[in-house]
Amino acid sequence: MKVKVKLFASLRKFGPDEQIVELPDEATVEEAVHLLALPKEIPLLKIVNGEHRPPKHHLKDGDELALFPPIAGGERLRPFGR
């Protein structure tokens, strides 16, 4: 099956921003990430077709898997007027 994978932010240095990967039927998000050979020490936010999914989620032909590294920073928002 074919799955579109999108890498965001600092993950772009590990491959193309967007790519089509060939996976065995019933492959999981975890297996797709392993195939991409991303560093294991980077925790990832895994989004399939716009929804957060766990590593054991089974992918389907035509799915879109978006991977994000942890993103933090900036000031904490405060209520207006304080």
C-alpha positions in Angstrom: 0.0 0.0 0.0 1.1 3.6 -0.5 1.0 6.2 2.3 1.9 9.9 2.0 4.3 11.0 4.7 4.9 14.6 5.6 7.8 15.7 7.8 7.5 19.0 9.6 9.9 21.4 11.3 13.3 20.0 12.3 12.3 16.5 10.9 12.8 17.9 7.3 16.5 17.4 7.6 15.9 13.6 7.7 14.1 13.4 4.3 11.9 15.1 1.9 9.1 17.3 3.3 6.6 15.1 1.5 7.0 11.6 0.2 5.0 8.5 -0.8 6.2 5.4 1.0 5.3 1.8 0.1 4.3 -0.3 3.1 3.0 -3.8 3.6 -0.8 -4.1 4.1 -1.8 -3.5 7.7 1.5 -1.7 8.5 1.3 0.5 11.6 2.4 4.1 12.2 5.3 2.7 14.2 6.4 0.6 11.3 6.2 3.5 8.9 8.3 5.7 11.3 10.9 2.8 11.6 11.1 2.7 7.8 11.9 6.4 7.6 14.9 5.8 9.9 14.2 8.8 12.1 16.2 9.1 15.3 14.5 7.1 18.0 15.3 9.7 20.7 13.0 12.3 19.1 9.5 11.9 20.4 7.0 12.4 17.6 3.5 13.7 17.3 1.8 11.3 14.8 -1.2 12.6 12.8 -3.1 10.3 10.4 -5.6 12.0 8.1 -5.8 15.0 10.5 -6.2 13.0 13.7 -3.7 12.1 16.4 -3.0 8.3 16.4 -1.0 5.9 18.6 2.0 4.0 17.3 0.1 0.8 16.9 -2.6 2.4 14.6 -2.9 0.4 11.4 -2.6 2.5 8.2 -4.6 2.1 5.1 -3.8 2.6 1.4 -4.0 6.4 0.7 -3.6 7.6 4.3 -1.6 10.7 5.0 0.8 10.5 8.0 2.1 13.8 9.3 5.0 13.7 11.8 5.9 16.6 14.1 8.8 16.9 16.6 8.0 18.4 20.0 7.4 22.1 19.6 7.6 24.4 22.5 8.7 27.9 23.3 7.3 31.4 23.6 5.6 33.1 26.4 2.6 31.6 28.2 -0.5 33.4 27.2 -2.1 35.5 29.9 -5.7 36.7 30.1 -6.2 40.1 28.4 -5.6 43.1 30.6 -3.3 41.4 33.1 
